[in-house]
Amino acid sequence: MKLYCTKFSEGVNSLSIFHAAAELGIECVIITSPASTFVSTGYFDNAASVLNRDKLLADGIPVFRRKIGGGVVLLDPDQVFYQIVLDRNSPILPRMIKNAYVKFSKAPIKAFAQLGVQVEYRPINDLVVTASKLKISGQGAGIVEKSFVFAGNMLIDFNCELMADILNVPDKKKASLVKMLKSNLTSLTKELGRKPDKEEVESVLAEKFKSEYPQLEESSPPDTLLQRASQLSVQMTSDVFVYEESGRSHDQIKIREGVYFDRT
């Protein structure tokens, strides 16, 4: 099983790579960080309803529609992502999804601890700071092709104002949304009182995954994987794919587990 610690010149490739790995049946752990800012929606999201398309177009921010569920996510270079791709019949994959979340949260929890922040898993999607219960990592899981995918992030910092701007929320509610985001989310920078070096975060995270899974062999991703990821980046940011009508209602925006913002 491979460990890929990889960098991209295009932000969206940091998500398309795990889709490519799942499609190609490559079992791996990927640690990566976007080189630029973009937005990702869940597969069942109604992007035309929930996103402020004018803001995205004006700022040149692309939208990537994932093939797994979850809500709208703002991704930028101040985040480090971990992605696990396994065959659906892998012996290391728990049969119950709740157990998979517990198992695959262990490495990032230990990475946060080494960096100086004690966090814990909060069912079903979040890692929260133990003392304050503020969200510092969002996670998600799903099936892509014949593979199981688990993905999460470590927030080095987070732009709450931009997150509010890219969502389709009435202007009179923007300030309330920013306030709610700031009161429910945190980051390594806020918790430590300084901005940690991203390469240190990536290195510590890789170390913890190798400790949890000794079978991991660090190597460079094969060209076939990178080429397919680039192709998927084009396909999964196209307007036809992103803005396909899903029929889903978006009266509420999920901030963290159990906390929602009414955008109507």
N, C-alpha and C positions, 0 to 999 in steps of 0.2 A: 504494500500500500504506500502511495507516494504522498509526500508533503511538498506542496508548491508554495514558496514564498515569492510572490511575483509582483511586478510593478507594470503599470500601463500608462501610455501617453494619453489615452482616451478614458474618461471616467466610467462610461457605461460598460466598458470591457470588464470592469471589476465585478459585475453581476453576470454578464453573458458567459463568463468562463465556467461558472458552476453549471449553468444550463447545458453548455457544450459537453462538459464532463459527464453529466447525467445522460445525455443523448448518446454519447460514444461508449458509455458503460465503463468509464475510468473511475475506479475507486480511489479517492484521494481526500486530503485535507488541504484547503487553500487558504492562505493568509494574504490579504491584499488591502489596498487602500485606493480610493478614487484619486485620480490626478486632477480632476475638475469637478465642479458642482453639477449634480443632476437630480432628478426626481424619479422615484420608482413607485408604481402603483401595484396593488395586488391583482391577481388574474381576474377576480370577480368584481373589481372596482368599476364604477361608472365614471371614467376619467373626465368626460365632458361635463359632468355634474359637479364633481368635487374639486376640480382644479381651476385655478385662475389662469386661463390660457393666455390672456392678453399679457399678464405679467411674465409668464414663461417665455413667450415669443419676444417681448421687449428686451429681456435680459439674456436671451439666447440659451436658456436652460432646457436641455433635452429631457424627454420623459421616456422611461423604460418600463414596459409592462411585464412584470414577472409572470412565470408560469406556476407560481405557488400563491397562496392566499395571503391575507394580511392587509393592512391599510397603506395609506400614502406615507412614504418615507423620503426625507431630504438627505441626500448623501453628498459629502464633500471631503476634501483632503484632511479634515480634522477628525476622521473616523478610521478605525482599523476593523476589517471584517474577517471573520472566520467562517468557512463553508465546508461542510462535511458531505461527501457524496459516497453512498454505499449501494451495493446491490440490494434489492429488496429482501433477498434471502440471506444476507450476510449474517454469519453467526454472532457478530458483535452488535447487531442491531436488536434492541429490545422489541418484543412483540407489541407492547402497549406504548402509545405515543407519550403518555405522561412519564413513563420510565425513560424514554429516549431523551426527553428534555432534561431530566435530572442527570442522566449519564453524560450527555454532551455539554452540559453547563460546567462540569467540574474543572476542565482546563482553563476556561476564561475566568472562573471564580478565583483560581489559584494565581492567575496572572495579575488580576486586580490586586490581590493581597500582596504580592511581591512588589507591586508598584506603590503600595502604601494605602490602599483603600479596601476595607473589608466589605464584601458584598455577599448577597445570598440569592438563591433562586426563589422567585415568586411566581407560582403557577398562574397562567400557563406559559406566558411569553416573555416575562421580564427577569432581568437581574436588577436588584435594588441595593442601595447602600444599607448596610445592616442597621446603622444607628438611626438614620432619618427616614428610611423606606423610600427614598427618591429613586426614580428609575435612572439607571446609568447604561443600560444595554437593552436593546430589543432583539428578540429572537423569533424565528419562524421555521416551520418544517412542512414538508409536503412530498408528493410523488411527482417526479418528472420523468417521462418515458418509463423505463423499468428500474429507475433508481430512486432511492430515498435521499432527500436533501435536507440538511439542517444548516441554518445560517443565522449569524448574529453579529453584533458590532460592539466595539468598545469606543465610547464617546470621549475623545480627547477634549473637544469643545463642541458647542452646538449653537447655531444661529437661530434663536427663537423668533426673531423679527422676520427673517426671510421665510421661515416655515409658515408663519401666519400669512405672509404676502402671497405665497404660491397656492394657498387654498382659497376656494370660492366662498368667502365669508363676507357678509355686508361690512362696509367700512366702519359703521358704528359699533361693530363687535370685535374689530381687530385688536384693540387695546386689551379687551377682556381675554381674548385668546392668548395673546402674548403673556399676560399675567398668569394664566392657568398653566401654560407651558413652563414658565420659569419656576412656578411653585411646585411642579411635579417632576421635573427633569433636572438632572445634574450631570456633571462631567468630571473627568480627571483633573482638569484645570481648576474647576471650582472647589473640588474636594482637597486638592493638594496645595492650593494657593499659588500655583505656578503651572506653566504649560510644559508637560513632559515631552521629551524628544520622541517623535513618532517612530524612529528606528528602534529605540529602546522598547517601546510598547510592542512593536512587531516581533522583536527578538525574544522578549519575555514570553509572549503568547506562543511562539513556535516552540520554545523550550518546554512549556507546560504541556503542550500537545504531545511532544515526543516522550515526555515522562509518563503521560497517561497511556500512550499507545506505542510501546517499544518497537513494534513492527514497522513504524513509519520510517520511510527512507527519503530524506530530503534530496530533491533533484529539480532540474529545470523542466517546465511543462513542455511536452512534445509539440512540434510544429503543427501537427494535425489538430491538436486541441486549440492552439492559438488561432489557427486559421478559421476553425468552425466558430470560435467565440466572436471573431470579427464579423463573420457573416450574420450571426445572430444579433449582434449589436445593431446592424442596419435594419434587420427585419423587425426587431422588438422595440425599436424607437420610431417606426413608421407610423404616420397618422392613422392609416387603415387599421393597424394592429392595436395601437394605444387607445384610440377613441371609438372602438367598436362598442356598440350599445350592449350593456350587460343587464339592464333592467333593475339593477340594484339601487336602493334608496340610500341617500347619504345625509339624512337629517342630523346625524350626530357624528362627531369626529372622535376617534379613540385617542386619548392622550397617553394613558398607561392602563394597566389592568384595573378595571373597576372605575375608571375616571373618563367621562365623556364630555364633549363640548357641543352644545346645541347651536348649530350654525344657521338655523332658519330665522 
